[in-house]
Amino acid sequence: MFPATTDEVSRVVAMAHREDIPVVGRGSGTGLSGGAIASLGGIQVVLTRMKAILEIDQENRLAVVEPGVINLDLDKAAREHGMRYAPDPSSQRACSLGGNVAENAGGPHCLAYGVTTNHVLGMEVVLEDGSVVWLGGKARETPGYDLRGVFVGSEGTFGLATKIIVRLLPVPESVSTMLGTFPDIDSACTAVSSIIGQGVVPAAMEMIDSVSIKAILNVTKDVFPADVGSVLLVEVEGLREEVEETRGGIEAAMYDTGAIEVKTATDPAERERLWQARKGAFGALGTLAPNYYLVDAVVPRTRLAEMLAEVDRIAKAHDLMVANVFHAGDGNLHPCIAFDERVPGTLERVMHAGGEMLEV
Ligand SMILES: Cc1cc2nc3c(=O)[nH]c(=O)nc-3n(C[C@H](O)[C@H](O)[C@H](O)COP(=O)(O)OP(=O)(O)OC[C@H]3O[C@@H](n4cnc5c(N)ncnc54)[C@H](O)[C@@H]3O)c2cc1C
């Protein structure tokens, strides 16, 4: 069902509770763990009609939204008031705030600003029996247990969020995006540790390997250099002088660890093009194979190179193509196995390989 109000959600959930019918919430359906699929049947509560931005409060730097609001739409609306919503999953053009809350979504810019839980102040929630409660609120601190914190990341199992209060941040004075090109993935991994080792926390630091670059170039011509081992996308932001100084340090660290070239984009259109390419990477893999299986895991940053070598070894052992595009700054790997399920036996090999990668 497609409710339009909290009351409608509450009445349906109460009825389902009385009749012992399972209820599954659904935002935009981009979740990668299948939480929005009603595998046991029952009622699917699809929250896409509840998509109003109810309030943008500039003085208190917060917004009140309905759960179906699309992540990027909230950010755009906040920017009209000189603010922004920081968590930016790569799916931000499609995913909903309700889904972000349930999955405690991260994204490229969460390296510096933290994931969804660090930006949600409170929620109106419809519980299993249909009752409506508030967890947290507009204040930065609330007395008692942090039930807001328990709810964020609970994958839709504790109830349905029907209103969400989020923190907004001021838009930084200056932003600079660097594109470092590397001959291989190892040197780019060393650059990541070296940059963080300087005590700098960039706003974002994303790595894209050669297979992903090939796919991206099929969709967006010339956005990255072809025939390189990997690229590292690093963004710094803050006060103008601070950004300039940090940028210099990062550029030096990239060259010291073997970068072939480091370019800087300061023009908003150029930056947007780079980020669009990065955020569209999984979609672009469709130009290499009709299916993909995404493995999602976090490893200590200093062991990225070691882990990527293992990913490569496992893929080769199963005769599979793997693409890596990931949040390097916080060691969040996304080995993505591209395959064609129509080839008999392939899906089984993919599942085995994915399992082995997660075990490592
Ligand atoms: C190309 C691509 C890139 C992605 N990049 C990232 C990334 O960078 N970072 C990241 O963290 N994730 C990423 N994801 C995963 C996904 O987009 C996020 O988990 C997102 O938060 C899911 O939002 P959704 O609206 O699509 O939720 P859905 O898929 O509809 O639902 C996800 C879960 O949330 C529950 N749910 C939905 N709405 C509510 C609600 N109102 N109240 C309670 N529970 C609810 C559902 O029951 C389900 O369990 C990516 C996915 C894709 C396809």
The ligand as an SDF file (V2000), in Angstrom:
LIG
                    3D

 53 58  0  0  0  0  0  0  0  0999 V2000
   24.1320    2.2060   -7.2380 C   0  0  0  0  0  0  0  0  0  0  0  0
   23.9860    2.1500   -5.7370 C   0  0  0  0  0  0  0  0  0  0  0  0
   24.8750    2.8350   -4.9380 C   0  0  0  0  0  0  0  0  0  0  0  0
   24.7500    2.7940   -3.5390 C   0  0  0  0  0  0  0  0  0  0  0  0
   25.6240    3.5070   -2.7770 N   0  0  0  0  0  0  0  0  0  0  0  0
   25.5140    3.4770   -1.4390 C   0  0  0  0  0  0  0  0  0  0  0  0
   26.4420    4.2180   -0.6100 C   0  0  0  0  0  0  0  0  0  0  0  0
   27.3430    4.9160   -1.1000 O   0  0  0  0  0  0  0  0  0  0  0  0
   26.2800    4.1310    0.7340 N   0  0  0  0  0  0  0  0  0  0  0  0
   25.2830    3.3700    1.2940 C   0  0  0  0  0  0  0  0  0  0  0  0
   25.1950    3.3290    2.5320 O   0  0  0  0  0  0  0  0  0  0  0  0
   24.4090    2.6880    0.5470 N   0  0  0  0  0  0  0  0  0  0  0  0
   24.4890    2.7270   -0.7920 C   0  0  0  0  0  0  0  0  0  0  0  0
   23.5990    2.0250   -1.5590 N   0  0  0  0  0  0  0  0  0  0  0  0
   22.5360    1.2460   -0.8960 C   0  0  0  0  0  0  0  0  0  0  0  0
   21.1660    1.9830   -0.7330 C   0  0  0  0  0  0  0  0  0  0  0  0
   20.9870    2.9780   -1.7270 O   0  0  0  0  0  0  0  0  0  0  0  0
   21.0320    2.6190    0.6500 C   0  0  0  0  0  0  0  0  0  0  0  0
   21.0350    1.5980    1.6420 O   0  0  0  0  0  0  0  0  0  0  0  0
   19.7710    3.4720    0.8350 C   0  0  0  0  0  0  0  0  0  0  0  0
   19.8130    4.0300    2.1360 O   0  0  0  0  0  0  0  0  0  0  0  0
   18.4860    2.6890    0.6830 C   0  0  0  0  0  0  0  0  0  0  0  0
   17.4160    3.6150    0.5890 O   0  0  0  0  0  0  0  0  0  0  0  0
   16.0270    3.2140   -0.1300 P   0  0  0  0  0  0  0  0  0  0  0  0
   15.1120    4.3580    0.0030 O   0  0  0  0  0  0  0  0  0  0  0  0
   16.2720    2.7170   -1.4880 O   0  0  0  0  0  0  0  0  0  0  0  0
   15.5620    2.0290    0.8390 O   0  0  0  0  0  0  0  0  0  0  0  0
   14.8850    0.6280    0.4520 P   0  0  0  0  0  0  0  0  0  0  0  0
   15.8130   -0.1890   -0.3630 O   0  0  0  0  0  0  0  0  0  0  0  0
   13.5250    0.8410   -0.0590 O   0  0  0  0  0  0  0  0  0  0  0  0
   14.7760   -0.0120    1.8940 O   0  0  0  0  0  0  0  0  0  0  0  0
   15.9430   -0.3730    2.6080 C   0  0  0  0  0  0  0  0  0  0  0  0
   15.5500   -0.8220    4.0230 C   0  0  0  0  0  0  0  0  0  0  0  0
   14.9830    0.2690    4.7110 O   0  0  0  0  0  0  0  0  0  0  0  0
   13.7050   -0.0390    5.2120 C   0  0  0  0  0  0  0  0  0  0  0  0
   12.9150    1.1940    5.1540 N   0  0  0  0  0  0  0  0  0  0  0  0
   12.6670    1.9600    4.0650 C   0  0  0  0  0  0  0  0  0  0  0  0
   11.9750    3.0520    4.4230 N   0  0  0  0  0  0  0  0  0  0  0  0
   11.7840    2.9770    5.7630 C   0  0  0  0  0  0  0  0  0  0  0  0
   11.1590    3.8030    6.7350 C   0  0  0  0  0  0  0  0  0  0  0  0
   10.5520    4.9410    6.3840 N   0  0  0  0  0  0  0  0  0  0  0  0
   11.1650    3.4060    8.0280 N   0  0  0  0  0  0  0  0  0  0  0  0
   11.7730    2.2550    8.4030 C   0  0  0  0  0  0  0  0  0  0  0  0
   12.3950    1.4340    7.5370 N   0  0  0  0  0  0  0  0  0  0  0  0
   12.3930    1.7930    6.2420 C   0  0  0  0  0  0  0  0  0  0  0  0
   13.1970   -1.1550    4.3150 C   0  0  0  0  0  0  0  0  0  0  0  0
   12.2410   -1.9620    4.9860 O   0  0  0  0  0  0  0  0  0  0  0  0
   14.4700   -1.9120    4.0370 C   0  0  0  0  0  0  0  0  0  0  0  0
   14.7710   -2.7860    5.1040 O   0  0  0  0  0  0  0  0  0  0  0  0
   23.7120    2.0360   -2.9560 C   0  0  0  0  0  0  0  0  0  0  0  0
   22.8030    1.3490   -3.7760 C   0  0  0  0  0  0  0  0  0  0  0  0
   22.9280    1.3940   -5.1430 C   0  0  0  0  0  0  0  0  0  0  0  0
   21.9450    0.6590   -5.9870 C   0  0  0  0  0  0  0  0  0  0  0  0
  1  2  1  0
  2  3  1  0
  2 52  2  0
  3  4  2  0
  4  5  1  0
  4 50  1  0
  5  6  2  0
  6  7  1  0
  6 13  1  0
  7  8  2  0
  7  9  1  0
  9 10  1  0
 10 11  2  0
 10 12  1  0
 12 13  2  0
 13 14  1  0
 14 15  1  0
 14 50  1  0
 15 16  1  0
 16 17  1  0
 16 18  1  0
 18 19  1  0
 18 20  1  0
 20 21  1  0
 20 22  1  0
 22 23  1  0
 23 24  1  0
 24 25  2  0
 24 26  1  0
 24 27  1  0
 27 28  1  0
 28 29  2  0
 28 30  1  0
 28 31  1  0
 31 32  1  0
 32 33  1  0
 33 34  1  0
 33 48  1  0
 34 35  1  0
 35 36  1  0
 35 46  1  0
 36 37  1  0
 36 45  1  0
 37 38  2  0
 38 39  1  0
 39 40  1  0
 39 45  2  0
 40 41  1  0
 40 42  2  0
 42 43  1  0
 43 44  2  0
 44 45  1  0
 46 47  1  0
 46 48  1  0
 48 49  1  0
 50 51  2  0
 51 52  1  0
 52 53  1  0
M  END
$$$$
